[in-house]
Amino acid sequence: MIFLPSEVIIIEMIKILPKTNRGRQLPLIVEKGEDGLYVIECPLFQGCYSQGKTIDAALSNIREVIDLILEEEEARRILDEYHPKEISLHTIEV
């Protein structure tokens, strides 16, 4: 399924919560779909996305998803190796 957002809202950094990784920040892409729901994706982890009726609800939901993903050793390895100096979001018209 291809999701075509009606509006790209923000790219945001959130601090993650797991006890061993407190204070780490991850990039998130937040889009508001035509149905009015906010869809959030963390591009660092494959399949890491969630949604909510509000941005706050979607952020809360993605934190839960990230907590679950970080139970996996491979995800923790990816996080340990993630040290970006800069993050930006660009769009193109097609």
Gaussian input, Z-matrix of N, CA and C with variables (Angstrom, degrees):
# hf/3-21g

backbone

0 1
 N
 C     1     B1
 C     2     B2     1     A1
 N     3     B3     2     A2     1     D1
 C     4     B4     3     A3     2     D2
 C     5     B5     4     A4     3     D3
 N     6     B6     5     A5     4     D4
 C     7     B7     6     A6     5     D5
 C     8     B8     7     A7     6     D6
 N     9     B9     8     A8     7     D7
 C    10    B10     9     A9     8     D8
 C    11    B11    10    A10     9     D9
 N    12    B12    11    A11    10    D10
 C    13    B13    12    A12    11    D11
 C    14    B14    13    A13    12    D12
 N    15    B15    14    A14    13    D13
 C    16    B16    15    A15    14    D14
 C    17    B17    16    A16    15    D15
 N    18    B18    17    A17    16    D16
 C    19    B19    18    A18    17    D17
 C    20    B20    19    A19    18    D18
 N    21    B21    20    A20    19    D19
 C    22    B22    21    A21    20    D20
 C    23    B23    22    A22    21    D21
 N    24    B24    23    A23    22    D22
 C    25    B25    24    A24    23    D23
 C    26    B26    25    A25    24    D24
 N    27    B27    26    A26    25    D25
 C    28    B28    27    A27    26    D26
 C    29    B29    28    A28    27    D27
 N    30    B30    29    A29    28    D28
 C    31    B31    30    A30    29    D29
 C    32    B32    31    A31    30    D30
 N    33    B33    32    A32    31    D31
 C    34    B34    33    A33    32    D32
 C    35    B35    34    A34    33    D33
 N    36    B36    35    A35    34    D34
 C    37    B37    36    A36    35    D35
 C    38    B38    37    A37    36    D36
 N    39    B39    38    A38    37    D37
 C    40    B40    39    A39    38    D38
 C    41    B41    40    A40    39    D39
 N    42    B42    41    A41    40    D40
 C    43    B43    42    A42    41    D41
 C    44    B44    43    A43    42    D42
 N    45    B45    44    A44    43    D43
 C    46    B46    45    A45    44    D44
 C    47    B47    46    A46    45    D45
 N    48    B48    47    A47    46    D46
 C    49    B49    48    A48    47    D47
 C    50    B50    49    A49    48    D48
 N    51    B51    50    A50    49    D49
 C    52    B52    51    A51    50    D50
 C    53    B53    52    A52    51    D51
 N    54    B54    53    A53    52    D52
 C    55    B55    54    A54    53    D53
 C    56    B56    55    A55    54    D54
 N    57    B57    56    A56    55    D55
 C    58    B58    57    A57    56    D56
 C    59    B59    58    A58    57    D57
 N    60    B60    59    A59    58    D58
 C    61    B61    60    A60    59    D59
 C    62    B62    61    A61    60    D60
 N    63    B63    62    A62    61    D61
 C    64    B64    63    A63    62    D62
 C    65    B65    64    A64    63    D63
 N    66    B66    65    A65    64    D64
 C    67    B67    66    A66    65    D65
 C    68    B68    67    A67    66    D66
 N    69    B69    68    A68    67    D67
 C    70    B70    69    A69    68    D68
 C    71    B71    70    A70    69    D69
 N    72    B72    71    A71    70    D70
 C    73    B73    72    A72    71    D71
 C    74    B74    73    A73    72    D72
 N    75    B75    74    A74    73    D73
 C    76    B76    75    A75    74    D74
 C    77    B77    76    A76    75    D75
 N    78    B78    77    A77    76    D76
 C    79    B79    78    A78    77    D77
 C    80    B80    79    A79    78    D78
 N    81    B81    80    A80    79    D79
 C    82    B82    81    A81    80    D80
 C    83    B83    82    A82    81    D81
 N    84    B84    83    A83    82    D82
 C    85    B85    84    A84    83    D83
 C    86    B86    85    A85    84    D84
 N    87    B87    86    A86    85    D85
 C    88    B88    87    A87    86    D86
 C    89    B89    88    A88    87    D87
 N    90    B90    89    A89    88    D88
 C    91    B91    90    A90    89    D89
 C    92    B92    91    A91    90    D90
 N    93    B93    92    A92    91    D91
 C    94    B94    93    A93    92    D92
 C    95    B95    94    A94    93    D93
 N    96    B96    95    A95    94    D94
 C    97    B97    96    A96    95    D95
 C    98    B98    97    A97    96    D96
 N    99    B99    98    A98    97    D97
 C   100   B100    99    A99    98    D98
 C   101   B101   100   A100    99    D99
 N   102   B102   101   A101   100   D100
 C   103   B103   102   A102   101   D101
 C   104   B104   103   A103   102   D102
 N   105   B105   104   A104   103   D103
 C   106   B106   105   A105   104   D104
 C   107   B107   106   A106   105   D105
 N   108   B108   107   A107   106   D106
 C   109   B109   108   A108   107   D107
 C   110   B110   109   A109   108   D108
 N   111   B111   110   A110   109   D109
 C   112   B112   111   A111   110   D110
 C   113   B113   112   A112   111   D111
 N   114   B114   113   A113   112   D112
 C   115   B115   114   A114   113   D113
 C   116   B116   115   A115   114   D114
 N   117   B117   116   A116   115   D115
 C   118   B118   117   A117   116   D116
 C   119   B119   118   A118   117   D117
 N   120   B120   119   A119   118   D118
 C   121   B121   120   A120   119   D119
 C   122   B122   121   A121   120   D120
 N   123   B123   122   A122   121   D121
 C   124   B124   123   A123   122   D122
 C   125   B125   124   A124   123   D123
 N   126   B126   125   A125   124   D124
 C   127   B127   126   A126   125   D125
 C   128   B128   127   A127   126   D126
 N   129   B129   128   A128   127   D127
 C   130   B130   129   A129   128   D128
 C   131   B131   130   A130   129   D129
 N   132   B132   131   A131   130   D130
 C   133   B133   132   A132   131   D131
 C   134   B134   133   A133   132   D132
 N   135   B135   134   A134   133   D133
 C   136   B136   135   A135   134   D134
 C   137   B137   136   A136   135   D135
 N   138   B138   137   A137   136   D136
 C   139   B139   138   A138   137   D137
 C   140   B140   139   A139   138   D138
 N   141   B141   140   A140   139   D139
 C   142   B142   141   A141   140   D140
 C   143   B143   142   A142   141   D141
 N   144   B144   143   A143   142   D142
 C   145   B145   144   A144   143   D143
 C   146   B146   145   A145   144   D144
 N   147   B147   146   A146   145   D145
 C   148   B148   147   A147   146   D146
 C   149   B149   148   A148   147   D147
 N   150   B150   149   A149   148   D148
 C   151   B151   150   A150   149   D149
 C   152   B152   151   A151   150   D150
 N   153   B153   152   A152   151   D151
 C   154   B154   153   A153   152   D152
 C   155   B155   154   A154   153   D153
 N   156   B156   155   A155   154   D154
 C   157   B157   156   A156   155   D155
 C   158   B158   157   A157   156   D156
 N   159   B159   158   A158   157   D157
 C   160   B160   159   A159   158   D158
 C   161   B161   160   A160   159   D159
 N   162   B162   161   A161   160   D160
 C   163   B163   162   A162   161   D161
 C   164   B164   163   A163   162   D162
 N   165   B165   164   A164   163   D163
 C   166   B166   165   A165   164   D164
 C   167   B167   166   A166   165   D165
 N   168   B168   167   A167   166   D166
 C   169   B169   168   A168   167   D167
 C   170   B170   169   A169   168   D168
 N   171   B171   170   A170   169   D169
 C   172   B172   171   A171   170   D170
 C   173   B173   172   A172   171   D171
 N   174   B174   173   A173   172   D172
 C   175   B175   174   A174   173   D173
 C   176   B176   175   A175   174   D174
 N   177   B177   176   A176   175   D175
 C   178   B178   177   A177   176   D176
 C   179   B179   178   A178   177   D177
 N   180   B180   179   A179   178   D178
 C   181   B181   180   A180   179   D179
 C   182   B182   181   A181   180   D180
 N   183   B183   182   A182   181   D181
 C   184   B184   183   A183   182   D182
 C   185   B185   184   A184   183   D183
 N   186   B186   185   A185   184   D184
 C   187   B187   186   A186   185   D185
 C   188   B188   187   A187   186   D186
 N   189   B189   188   A188   187   D187
 C   190   B190   189   A189   188   D188
 C   191   B191   190   A190   189   D189
 N   192   B192   191   A191   190   D190
 C   193   B193   192   A192   191   D191
 C   194   B194   193   A193   192   D192
 N   195   B195   194   A194   193   D193
 C   196   B196   195   A195   194   D194
 C   197   B197   196   A196   195   D195
 N   198   B198   197   A197   196   D196
 C   199   B199   198   A198   197   D197
 C   200   B200   199   A199   198   D198
 N   201   B201   200   A200   199   D199
 C   202   B202   201   A201   200   D200
 C   203   B203   202   A202   201   D201
 N   204   B204   203   A203   202   D202
 C   205   B205   204   A204   203   D203
 C   206   B206   205   A205   204   D204
 N   207   B207   206   A206   205   D205
 C   208   B208   207   A207   206   D206
 C   209   B209   208   A208   207   D207
 N   210   B210   209   A209   208   D208
 C   211   B211   210   A210   209   D209
 C   212   B212   211   A211   210   D210
 N   213   B213   212   A212   211   D211
 C   214   B214   213   A213   212   D212
 C   215   B215   214   A214   213   D213
 N   216   B216   215   A215   214   D214
 C   217   B217   216   A216   215   D215
 C   218   B218   217   A217   216   D216
 N   219   B219   218   A218   217   D217
 C   220   B220   219   A219   218   D218
 C   221   B221   220   A220   219   D219
 N   222   B222   221   A221   220   D220
 C   223   B223   222   A222   221   D221
 C   224   B224   223   A223   222   D222
 N   225   B225   224   A224   223   D223
 C   226   B226   225   A225   224   D224
 C   227   B227   226   A226   225   D225
 N   228   B228   227   A227   226   D226
 C   229   B229   228   A228   227   D227
 C   230   B230   229   A229   228   D228
 N   231   B231   230   A230   229   D229
 C   232   B232   231   A231   230   D230
 C   233   B233   232   A232   231   D231
 N   234   B234   233   A233   232   D232
 C   235   B235   234   A234   233   D233
 C   236   B236   235   A235   234   D234
 N   237   B237   236   A236   235   D235
 C   238   B238   237   A237   236   D236
 C   239   B239   238   A238   237   D237
 N   240   B240   239   A239   238   D238
 C   241   B241   240   A240   239   D239
 C   242   B242   241   A241   240   D240
 N   243   B243   242   A242   241   D241
 C   244   B244   243   A243   242   D242
 C   245   B245   244   A244   243   D243
 N   246   B246   245   A245   244   D244
 C   247   B247   246   A246   245   D245
 C   248   B248   247   A247   246   D246
 N   249   B249   248   A248   247   D247
 C   250   B250   249   A249   248   D248
 C   251   B251   250   A250   249   D249
 N   252   B252   251   A251   250   D250
 C   253   B253   252   A252   251   D251
 C   254   B254   253   A253   252   D252
 N   255   B255   254   A254   253   D253
 C   256   B256   255   A255   254   D254
 C   257   B257   256   A256   255   D255
 N   258   B258   257   A257   256   D256
 C   259   B259   258   A258   257   D257
 C   260   B260   259   A259   258   D258
 N   261   B261   260   A260   259   D259
 C   262   B262   261   A261   260   D260
 C   263   B263   262   A262   261   D261
 N   264   B264   263   A263   262   D262
 C   265   B265   264   A264   263   D263
 C   266   B266   265   A265   264   D264
 N   267   B267   266   A266   265   D265
 C   268   B268   267   A267   266   D266
 C   269   B269   268   A268   267   D267
 N   270   B270   269   A269   268   D268
 C   271   B271   270   A270   269   D269
 C   272   B272   271   A271   270   D270
 N   273   B273   272   A272   271   D271
 C   274   B274   273   A273   272   D272
 C   275   B275   274   A274   273   D273
 N   276   B276   275   A275   274   D274
 C   277   B277   276   A276   275   D275
 C   278   B278   277   A277   276   D276
 N   279   B279   278   A278   277   D277
 C   280   B280   279   A279   278   D278
 C   281   B281   280   A280   279   D279

   B1=1.4431
   B2=1.5177
   B3=1.3037
   B4=1.4580
   B5=1.5120
   B6=1.3308
   B7=1.4514
   B8=1.5198
   B9=1.2919
   B10=1.4517
   B11=1.5162
   B12=1.3096
   B13=1.4550
   B14=1.5141
   B15=1.3141
   B16=1.4502
   B17=1.5219
   B18=1.3247
   B19=1.4543
   B20=1.5262
   B21=1.3165
   B22=1.4591
   B23=1.5137
   B24=1.3133
   B25=1.4550
   B26=1.5227
   B27=1.3224
   B28=1.4594
   B29=1.5103
   B30=1.2962
   B31=1.4524
   B32=1.5170
   B33=1.2837
   B34=1.4426
   B35=1.5142
   B36=1.2949
   B37=1.4532
   B38=1.5200
   B39=1.3309
   B40=1.4512
   B41=1.5110
   B42=1.3076
   B43=1.4585
   B44=1.5136
   B45=1.3113
   B46=1.4534
   B47=1.5152
   B48=1.3085
   B49=1.4376
   B50=1.5235
   B51=1.3292
   B52=1.4582
   B53=1.5210
   B54=1.2987
   B55=1.4607
   B56=1.5211
   B57=1.3196
   B58=1.4643
   B59=1.5256
   B60=1.3175
   B61=1.4626
   B62=1.5207
   B63=1.2983
   B64=1.4700
   B65=1.5227
   B66=1.3266
   B67=1.4515
   B68=1.5157
   B69=1.3201
   B70=1.4658
   B71=1.5270
   B72=1.3154
   B73=1.4518
   B74=1.5193
   B75=1.3218
   B76=1.4591
   B77=1.5217
   B78=1.3282
   B79=1.4635
   B80=1.5221
   B81=1.3191
   B82=1.4587
   B83=1.5180
   B84=1.3042
   B85=1.4580
   B86=1.5169
   B87=1.3308
   B88=1.4586
   B89=1.5197
   B90=1.3206
   B91=1.4613
   B92=1.5196
   B93=1.3185
   B94=1.4554
   B95=1.5219
   B96=1.3221
   B97=1.4500
   B98=1.5146
   B99=1.3088
   B100=1.4616
   B101=1.5187
   B102=1.3292
   B103=1.4636
   B104=1.5260
   B105=1.3419
   B106=1.4520
   B107=1.5206
   B108=1.3255
   B109=1.4577
   B110=1.5270
   B111=1.3187
   B112=1.4555
   B113=1.5186
   B114=1.3107
   B115=1.4632
   B116=1.5235
   B117=1.3266
   B118=1.4641
   B119=1.5178
   B120=1.3261
   B121=1.4556
   B122=1.5214
   B123=1.3145
   B124=1.4624
   B125=1.5272
   B126=1.3359
   B127=1.4642
   B128=1.5268
   B129=1.2969
   B130=1.4607
   B131=1.5285
   B132=1.3297
   B133=1.4633
   B134=1.5219
   B135=1.3128
   B136=1.4597
   B137=1.5307
   B138=1.3309
   B139=1.4613
   B140=1.5106
   B141=1.3110
   B142=1.4671
   B143=1.5202
   B144=1.3112
   B145=1.4564
   B146=1.5199
   B147=1.3228
   B148=1.4588
   B149=1.5193
   B150=1.3113
   B151=1.4593
   B152=1.5178
   B153=1.3189
   B154=1.4515
   B155=1.5136
   B156=1.3238
   B157=1.4618
   B158=1.5229
   B159=1.3335
   B160=1.4576
   B161=1.5272
   B162=1.3299
   B163=1.4652
   B164=1.5217
   B165=1.3354
   B166=1.4647
   B167=1.5260
   B168=1.3211
   B169=1.4696
   B170=1.5267
   B171=1.3287
   B172=1.4653
   B173=1.5313
   B174=1.3279
   B175=1.4616
   B176=1.5283
   B177=1.3025
   B178=1.4672
   B179=1.5249
   B180=1.3222
   B181=1.4610
   B182=1.5261
   B183=1.3424
   B184=1.4652
   B185=1.5247
   B186=1.3081
   B187=1.4684
   B188=1.5309
   B189=1.3253
   B190=1.4680
   B191=1.5260
   B192=1.3233
   B193=1.4647
   B194=1.5284
   B195=1.3273
   B196=1.4648
   B197=1.5209
   B198=1.3328
   B199=1.4697
   B200=1.5254
   B201=1.3266
   B202=1.4687
   B203=1.5253
   B204=1.3255
   B205=1.4596
   B206=1.5211
   B207=1.3341
   B208=1.4606
   B209=1.5255
   B210=1.3136
   B211=1.4605
   B212=1.5278
   B213=1.3378
   B214=1.4587
   B215=1.5331
   B216=1.3020
   B217=1.4662
   B218=1.5244
   B219=1.3181
   B220=1.4678
   B221=1.5289
   B222=1.3195
   B223=1.4640
   B224=1.5290
   B225=1.3205
   B226=1.4658
   B227=1.5303
   B228=1.3281
   B229=1.4600
   B230=1.5234
   B231=1.3194
   B232=1.4648
   B233=1.5241
   B234=1.3175
   B235=1.4610
   B236=1.5277
   B237=1.3131
   B238=1.4645
   B239=1.5255
   B240=1.3356
   B241=1.4648
   B242=1.5349
   B243=1.3157
   B244=1.4725
   B245=1.5302
   B246=1.3293
   B247=1.4639
   B248=1.5369
   B249=1.3401
   B250=1.4676
   B251=1.5300
   B252=1.3045
   B253=1.4609
   B254=1.5259
   B255=1.3163
   B256=1.4568
   B257=1.5244
   B258=1.3210
   B259=1.4614
   B260=1.5197
   B261=1.3282
   B262=1.4556
   B263=1.5193
   B264=1.3022
   B265=1.4557
   B266=1.5194
   B267=1.3121
   B268=1.4553
   B269=1.5266
   B270=1.2908
   B271=1.4583
   B272=1.5223
   B273=1.3270
   B274=1.4465
   B275=1.5187
   B276=1.2823
   B277=1.4483
   B278=1.5109
   B279=1.3238
   B280=1.4685
   B281=1.5042
   A1=108.38
   A2=116.53
   A3=121.72
   A4=107.82
   A5=116.03
   A6=121.37
   A7=108.21
   A8=116.90
   A9=121.48
   A10=108.39
   A11=117.25
   A12=120.10
   A13=111.75
   A14=115.32
   A15=118.56
   A16=110.42
   A17=115.89
   A18=118.87
   A19=109.34
   A20=117.58
   A21=120.49
   A22=106.02
   A23=116.78
   A24=120.47
   A25=112.26
   A26=117.65
   A27=120.10
   A28=110.41
   A29=115.53
   A30=120.20
   A31=103.12
   A32=116.55
   A33=121.34
   A34=109.57
   A35=115.88
   A36=120.46
   A37=107.07
   A38=117.05
   A39=119.43
   A40=108.66
   A41=114.23
   A42=118.73
   A43=106.92
   A44=115.95
   A45=119.19
   A46=110.30
   A47=115.83
   A48=121.48
   A49=117.90
   A50=120.93
   A51=117.94
   A52=111.61
   A53=114.15
   A54=121.30
   A55=113.49
   A56=117.67
   A57=120.09
   A58=112.62
   A59=118.31
   A60=120.57
   A61=112.37
   A62=118.21
   A63=120.45
   A64=110.63
   A65=114.98
   A66=120.53
   A67=115.39
   A68=118.28
   A69=120.58
   A70=108.12
   A71=116.77
   A72=120.46
   A73=110.12
   A74=115.05
   A75=122.09
   A76=109.79
   A77=117.49
   A78=119.87
   A79=110.49
   A80=115.40
   A81=121.93
   A82=108.78
   A83=115.63
   A84=121.48
   A85=106.26
   A86=116.26
   A87=121.59
   A88=108.42
   A89=115.62
   A90=121.07
   A91=109.06
   A92=115.46
   A93=119.97
   A94=107.57
   A95=116.00
   A96=120.97
   A97=112.68
   A98=114.79
   A99=120.46
   A100=112.29
   A101=116.46
   A102=121.18
   A103=112.43
   A104=116.92
   A105=121.32
   A106=114.49
   A107=117.58
   A108=120.61
   A109=110.02
   A110=115.41
   A111=121.27
   A112=108.24
   A113=116.38
   A114=122.82
   A115=107.12
   A116=115.57
   A117=120.96
   A118=108.70
   A119=114.71
   A120=120.99
   A121=109.24
   A122=116.00
   A123=121.52
   A124=106.02
   A125=118.11
   A126=120.82
   A127=114.11
   A128=117.42
   A129=120.59
   A130=111.63
   A131=116.48
   A132=121.49
   A133=110.33
   A134=116.22
   A135=121.49
   A136=110.06
   A137=116.42
   A138=121.40
   A139=114.49
   A140=118.10
   A141=121.81
   A142=109.41
   A143=115.26
   A144=120.29
   A145=109.52
   A146=114.96
   A147=121.45
   A148=107.53
   A149=116.20
   A150=120.30
   A151=109.79
   A152=115.49
   A153=121.24
   A154=110.23
   A155=115.95
   A156=120.53
   A157=111.65
   A158=116.68
   A159=122.19
   A160=108.08
   A161=116.10
   A162=119.01
   A163=109.77
   A164=116.75
   A165=119.59
   A166=111.78
   A167=116.94
   A168=120.34
   A169=110.31
   A170=116.37
   A171=120.15
   A172=110.52
   A173=117.64
   A174=121.08
   A175=111.14
   A176=116.39
   A177=120.22
   A178=110.30
   A179=115.88
   A180=120.39
   A181=112.21
   A182=117.57
   A183=119.16
   A184=110.47
   A185=117.58
   A186=119.92
   A187=110.41
   A188=116.68
   A189=120.56
   A190=110.69
   A191=116.63
   A192=120.80
   A193=109.95
   A194=116.62
   A195=120.58
   A196=110.45
   A197=117.07
   A198=120.03
   A199=111.10
   A200=116.64
   A201=120.84
   A202=111.25
   A203=116.68
   A204=120.57
   A205=110.82
   A206=116.63
   A207=120.12
   A208=113.39
   A209=117.70
   A210=120.13
   A211=110.61
   A212=116.33
   A213=122.05
   A214=110.67
   A215=116.67
   A216=122.08
   A217=112.16
   A218=118.09
   A219=121.74
   A220=110.54
   A221=117.42
   A222=120.72
   A223=111.04
   A224=116.77
   A225=120.15
   A226=110.95
   A227=117.03
   A228=120.75
   A229=110.27
   A230=116.60
   A231=121.07
   A232=109.99
   A233=116.35
   A234=120.65
   A235=111.29
   A236=117.55
   A237=121.41
   A238=111.77
   A239=116.66
   A240=121.23
   A241=112.90
   A242=117.44
   A243=122.18
   A244=109.82
   A245=116.16
   A246=121.75
   A247=109.43
   A248=117.69
   A249=118.92
   A250=111.18
   A251=115.45
   A252=120.47
   A253=110.02
   A254=116.00
   A255=120.65
   A256=108.73
   A257=115.75
   A258=120.99
   A259=107.59
   A260=116.14
   A261=119.60
   A262=108.96
   A263=116.02
   A264=122.73
   A265=107.83
   A266=115.77
   A267=121.14
   A268=108.28
   A269=116.01
   A270=120.57
   A271=108.80
   A272=115.03
   A273=120.50
   A274=107.89
   A275=115.93
   A276=121.03
   A277=108.66
   A278=117.40
   A279=121.24
   A280=110.16
   D1=132.53
   D2=177.46
   D3=-102.10
   D4=127.63
   D5=178.63
   D6=-100.56
   D7=117.14
   D8=177.20
   D9=-105.53
   D10=104.45
   D11=-176.64
   D12=-70.28
   D13=148.31
   D14=175.41
   D15=-82.18
   D16=-18.68
   D17=-176.24
   D18=-158.84
   D19=129.35
   D20=171.97
   D21=-90.09
   D22=121.72
   D23=-173.37
   D24=-88.98
   D25=-63.09
   D26=-174.70
   D27=-152.15
   D28=159.66
   D29=161.18
   D30=-113.91
   D31=129.90
   D32=-168.83
   D33=-134.49
   D34=153.76
   D35=173.37
   D36=-106.60
   D37=133.42
   D38=174.20
   D39=-118.76
   D40=151.27
   D41=172.30
   D42=-84.66
   D43=137.32
   D44=-179.82
   D45=-94.25
   D46=158.79
   D47=-166.50
   D48=-103.68
   D49=-23.60
   D50=-173.93
   D51=-50.88
   D52=142.96
   D53=-172.54
   D54=-52.86
   D55=-37.54
   D56=-175.86
   D57=-83.36
   D58=-9.86
   D59=-176.08
   D60=-126.83
   D61=27.99
   D62=-178.50
   D63=-58.04
   D64=140.59
   D65=176.67
   D66=86.52
   D67=-9.35
   D68=176.57
   D69=-72.96
   D70=145.87
   D71=178.67
   D72=-116.08
   D73=141.24
   D74=-179.69
   D75=-123.32
   D76=146.87
   D77=176.80
   D78=-78.11
   D79=144.18
   D80=174.87
   D81=-131.91
   D82=143.65
   D83=172.53
   D84=-111.05
   D85=125.65
   D86=-178.32
   D87=-115.40
   D88=126.62
   D89=178.99
   D90=-126.84
   D91=142.57
   D92=173.62
   D93=-102.07
   D94=118.57
   D95=-177.42
   D96=-81.47
   D97=170.32
   D98=178.96
   D99=-61.76
   D100=-24.69
   D101=178.83
   D102=-82.11
   D103=-0.94
   D104=177.55
   D105=89.92
   D106=-7.35
   D107=179.47
   D108=-81.50
   D109=147.03
   D110=174.44
   D111=-93.42
   D112=126.27
   D113=179.26
   D114=-110.45
   D115=129.04
   D116=-178.82
   D117=-119.41
   D118=135.82
   D119=176.72
   D120=-127.61
   D121=139.32
   D122=170.29
   D123=-105.06
   D124=104.35
   D125=-174.48
   D126=-68.07
   D127=-8.17
   D128=179.96
   D129=-70.29
   D130=-31.92
   D131=-176.96
   D132=-119.33
   D133=130.83
   D134=179.62
   D135=-62.02
   D136=131.61
   D137=177.34
   D138=74.16
   D139=17.06
   D140=-177.91
   D141=-95.52
   D142=93.63
   D143=179.08
   D144=-150.81
   D145=160.62
   D146=177.67
   D147=-157.42
   D148=-177.97
   D149=-179.86
   D150=-150.63
   D151=168.46
   D152=176.77
   D153=-166.79
   D154=163.17
   D155=179.62
   D156=-71.53
   D157=-25.40
   D158=176.59
   D159=-127.17
   D160=164.81
   D161=176.83
   D162=-62.64
   D163=-41.34
   D164=179.98
   D165=-61.21
   D166=-41.32
   D167=178.54
   D168=-65.80
   D169=-42.03
   D170=179.75
   D171=-65.11
   D172=-40.11
   D173=177.72
   D174=-63.66
   D175=-42.11
   D176=177.53
   D177=-61.60
   D178=-42.98
   D179=-179.69
   D180=-65.57
   D181=-40.53
   D182=-178.65
   D183=-69.02
   D184=-31.42
   D185=176.18
   D186=-61.35
   D187=-40.99
   D188=177.04
   D189=-63.43
   D190=-42.85
   D191=179.35
   D192=-62.07
   D193=-44.78
   D194=-179.39
   D195=-63.25
   D196=-41.25
   D197=176.49
   D198=-56.59
   D199=-44.72
   D200=179.79
   D201=-65.96
   D202=-43.73
   D203=-179.65
   D204=-61.64
   D205=-39.29
   D206=-176.94
   D207=-73.76
   D208=-0.60
   D209=171.21
   D210=-73.84
   D211=-17.89
   D212=-179.78
   D213=-87.50
   D214=136.81
   D215=-178.78
   D216=-59.88
   D217=-41.37
   D218=-179.16
   D219=-61.70
   D220=-40.96
   D221=179.25
   D222=-65.53
   D223=-39.28
   D224=177.22
   D225=-65.38
   D226=-35.61
   D227=176.66
   D228=-65.21
   D229=-44.45
   D230=177.84
   D231=-58.65
   D232=-44.86
   D233=180.00
   D234=-63.89
   D235=-41.75
   D236=179.71
   D237=-61.72
   D238=-31.39
   D239=-177.76
   D240=-90.83
   D241=-1.39
   D242=-175.49
   D243=-91.29
   D244=110.31
   D245=-179.91
   D246=-142.90
   D247=69.40
   D248=-177.58
   D249=-71.81
   D250=147.79
   D251=174.48
   D252=-92.86
   D253=-25.65
   D254=-177.80
   D255=-155.77
   D256=145.69
   D257=175.16
   D258=-132.63
   D259=135.45
   D260=175.87
   D261=-144.30
   D262=158.66
   D263=178.16
   D264=-121.03
   D265=130.30
   D266=179.22
   D267=-126.21
   D268=146.71
   D269=175.63
   D270=-122.68
   D271=153.72
   D272=174.69
   D273=-129.36
   D274=153.44
   D275=176.56
   D276=-94.35
   D277=131.02
   D278=179.13
   D279=-124.08

